[in-house]
Amino acid sequence: MAVVAPAASQAAPGPTTRSASLAPFAQASAGLLQVLPTAGAASFGNPGQPTISAGSTGSVVRRLQRALRRTADTTVTLDGVFGPITRRSVINYQLGAGLPADGVVGPRTWAALPNGGPMPLLSQGARGAVVQSLQTILTRGAFQWGVSPHGIDGIFGPATAASVRAFQRWATIPTDGVVGDQSWASSLHAANATLESAVGLQFARP
């Protein structure tokens, strides 16, 4: 079990533009996803969630937004506000799932969506399988962001924190060495992969 160090919550990033070529990393990431067989889609179902719609706010909306992003709709931002973009994403998902496309997230829509629970919040002192998987991704992509964690031991020490900060600079998000919502949602620019999907959505909390 991962030990999760306390840290402030992070919001998901909006679209960013890269000037450098990312084709080599795309190829490496594609290969990496093949060697991490457990790094698949989150399980479906969000039991016990309230019905929400446009204008709703708070943690339950963030759960919805995580679930929508896990359907590969990266237009959705993790801001906890059920605004027009989130509503459009809900309607598009409902249409694709054969549900009434009313933009309201009730029991049937919640049940059809992937698990929207958060990934563990990781910082120095955390350890376990999720840290080991994170270190694998950081090691494989170090040629792009320049710093590796110097080992895959499942312990989030100073070297892993330095590699996380390098990844965050590469992803143009706040550089704090803490892996929260914003880091997990960052794109790897390879087949719609994000850091959380590469590390493994099986680590997301129910």
C-alpha positions as CSV (number, residue, x, y, z in Angstrom):
1,M,0.0,0.0,0.0
2,A,1.3,3.4,-0.9
3,V,2.0,5.9,1.9
4,V,0.6,9.2,0.9
5,A,2.2,12.3,2.2
6,P,-0.1,15.3,2.8
7,A,0.1,18.1,0.3
8,A,-2.2,20.7,-1.3
9,S,-4.6,19.6,-4.0
10,Q,-3.6,20.4,-7.6
11,A,-5.9,21.3,-10.5
12,A,-5.6,19.8,-13.9
13,P,-3.8,21.6,-16.7
14,G,-5.3,23.1,-19.8
15,P,-3.8,22.4,-23.3
16,T,-0.1,23.3,-23.7
17,T,2.0,23.7,-26.8
18,R,5.5,22.1,-27.3
19,S,8.0,23.6,-29.7
20,A,10.4,20.6,-29.5
21,S,9.6,17.4,-31.3
22,L,8.0,14.8,-29.1
23,A,8.0,11.9,-31.6
24,P,10.8,10.0,-29.9
25,F,9.0,10.2,-26.5
26,A,5.7,9.1,-28.2
27,Q,7.4,6.0,-29.5
28,A,9.0,5.3,-26.1
29,S,5.7,5.8,-24.3
30,A,3.9,3.5,-26.6
31,G,6.4,0.8,-25.8
32,L,6.2,1.5,-22.1
33,L,2.5,1.1,-22.1
34,Q,3.0,-2.3,-23.6
35,V,5.3,-3.4,-20.8
36,L,2.9,-2.2,-18.0
37,P,-0.1,-4.5,-18.5
38,T,-1.9,-3.3,-15.4
39,A,-1.8,0.3,-16.6
40,G,-5.2,0.2,-18.2
41,A,-8.5,2.0,-17.9
42,A,-10.0,2.6,-14.5
43,S,-12.8,0.3,-13.5
44,F,-16.3,1.5,-14.2
45,G,-18.8,2.6,-11.5
46,N,-19.1,5.5,-9.1
47,P,-21.6,4.2,-6.5
48,G,-23.3,6.5,-4.1
49,Q,-22.6,9.7,-6.0
50,P,-25.3,12.5,-6.0
51,T,-27.0,13.7,-9.2
52,I,-25.3,16.8,-10.5
53,S,-25.7,19.2,-13.4
54,A,-24.6,22.5,-14.7
55,G,-23.8,24.9,-11.9
56,S,-22.7,22.2,-9.4
57,T,-19.4,22.7,-7.8
58,G,-17.0,20.9,-5.4
59,S,-15.3,17.5,-5.0
60,V,-18.1,15.5,-6.6
61,V,-17.6,17.6,-9.8
62,R,-13.9,17.0,-9.7
63,R,-14.7,13.3,-9.5
64,L,-16.9,13.6,-12.6
65,Q,-14.1,15.6,-14.4
66,R,-11.5,12.9,-13.6
67,A,-13.9,10.2,-15.0
68,L,-14.5,12.2,-18.2
69,R,-10.8,12.7,-18.7
70,R,-10.4,8.9,-18.3
71,T,-12.6,8.5,-21.3
72,A,-9.8,10.3,-23.2
73,D,-11.7,13.7,-23.3
74,T,-8.8,15.9,-22.3
75,T,-10.8,19.1,-23.0
76,V,-12.1,18.8,-19.5
77,T,-10.2,20.7,-16.7
78,L,-10.2,19.6,-13.1
79,D,-11.5,22.8,-11.6
80,G,-14.5,21.5,-9.6
81,V,-17.0,23.6,-11.6
82,F,-19.7,22.0,-13.7
83,G,-19.5,24.6,-16.5
84,P,-20.2,24.5,-20.3
85,I,-17.2,22.4,-21.2
86,T,-17.9,19.8,-18.6
87,R,-21.6,19.7,-19.7
88,R,-20.6,19.3,-23.3
89,S,-18.4,16.4,-22.4
90,V,-21.1,14.8,-20.4
91,I,-23.6,15.1,-23.3
92,N,-21.0,13.6,-25.7
93,Y,-20.4,10.7,-23.4
94,Q,-24.1,10.1,-22.9
95,L,-24.6,10.0,-26.6
96,G,-21.8,7.5,-27.1
97,A,-23.1,5.3,-24.3
98,G,-26.7,5.3,-25.5
99,L,-27.9,7.2,-22.5
100,P,-30.4,10.2,-22.4
101,A,-28.2,13.1,-23.5
102,D,-29.5,15.7,-21.0
103,G,-26.2,16.8,-19.5
104,V,-27.4,15.6,-16.1
105,V,-25.2,13.1,-14.2
106,G,-27.5,10.7,-12.4
107,P,-27.1,7.1,-11.3
108,R,-27.1,5.7,-14.9
109,T,-24.4,8.1,-16.1
110,W,-22.3,7.6,-13.0
111,A,-22.5,3.8,-13.4
112,A,-21.4,4.0,-17.0
113,L,-18.4,6.3,-16.4
114,P,-14.9,5.1,-15.4
115,N,-14.0,5.4,-11.7
116,G,-13.4,9.1,-11.0
117,G,-11.6,8.6,-7.7
118,P,-8.3,10.4,-7.2
119,M,-4.9,8.9,-7.7
120,P,-2.8,8.9,-4.6
121,L,-1.2,12.2,-3.6
122,L,2.6,11.4,-3.6
123,S,5.5,13.3,-2.1
124,Q,8.7,12.5,-0.3
125,G,8.2,9.6,2.1
126,A,5.6,7.8,0.1
127,R,6.4,4.3,-0.9
128,G,4.8,1.2,-2.5
129,A,3.8,-0.2,-5.9
130,V,2.4,3.1,-7.2
131,V,5.7,4.8,-6.4
132,Q,7.6,2.0,-8.2
133,S,5.4,2.4,-11.3
134,L,5.8,6.2,-11.2
135,Q,9.6,5.7,-11.1
136,T,9.4,3.4,-14.1
137,I,7.7,6.1,-16.1
138,L,10.1,8.8,-14.9
139,T,13.0,6.6,-15.8
140,R,11.7,5.7,-19.3
141,G,11.0,9.4,-20.1
142,A,14.1,10.9,-18.5
143,F,15.7,11.5,-21.9
144,Q,12.9,14.1,-22.5
145,W,12.8,15.9,-19.1
146,G,16.4,15.3,-18.3
147,V,16.3,13.9,-14.7
148,S,15.7,10.2,-13.7
149,P,14.8,9.0,-10.2
150,H,18.1,7.0,-10.1
151,G,16.4,3.7,-9.3
152,I,13.1,1.9,-9.2
153,D,12.8,0.9,-5.5
154,G,9.3,2.0,-4.6
155,I,10.6,4.7,-2.3
156,F,9.8,8.4,-3.0
157,G,13.1,9.9,-1.9
158,P,15.0,13.1,-3.0
159,A,16.1,11.7,-6.4
160,T,12.5,10.8,-7.2
161,A,11.3,14.3,-6.1
162,A,14.0,15.9,-8.4
163,S,12.7,13.8,-11.3
164,V,9.1,14.7,-10.6
165,R,10.1,18.4,-10.6
166,A,11.9,17.9,-13.9
167,F,8.7,16.3,-15.3
168,Q,6.6,19.1,-14.0
169,R,8.8,21.7,-15.7
170,W,8.6,19.7,-19.0
171,A,4.8,19.6,-18.6
172,T,4.7,23.3,-17.8
173,I,2.8,22.9,-14.5
174,P,3.8,24.2,-11.0
175,T,7.1,22.7,-9.9
176,D,6.6,21.5,-6.4
177,G,7.8,17.8,-6.5
178,V,4.4,16.6,-5.4
179,V,2.4,14.3,-7.6
180,G,-1.3,15.4,-7.3
181,D,-4.2,15.9,-9.7
182,Q,-2.4,18.3,-12.0
183,S,0.7,16.1,-12.4
184,W,-1.4,12.9,-12.8
185,A,-3.5,14.6,-15.5
186,S,-0.5,15.8,-17.5
187,S,-0.2,14.5,-21.1
188,L,2.6,12.3,-22.2
189,H,1.8,13.2,-25.8
190,A,1.5,9.5,-26.9
191,A,-1.8,7.9,-27.8
192,N,-3.8,10.1,-25.4
193,A,-1.6,8.8,-22.5
194,T,-1.4,10.8,-19.3
195,L,0.9,10.3,-16.4
196,E,-1.9,8.5,-14.4
197,S,-2.8,6.2,-17.3
198,A,0.8,5.2,-17.8
199,V,1.4,4.6,-14.1
200,G,-1.8,2.7,-13.8
201,L,-5.4,3.7,-13.1
202,Q,-5.8,0.7,-10.9
203,F,-4.2,2.8,-8.2
204,A,-7.1,5.3,-8.2
205,R,-9.2,5.3,-5.1
206,P,-12.8,4.1,-5.4
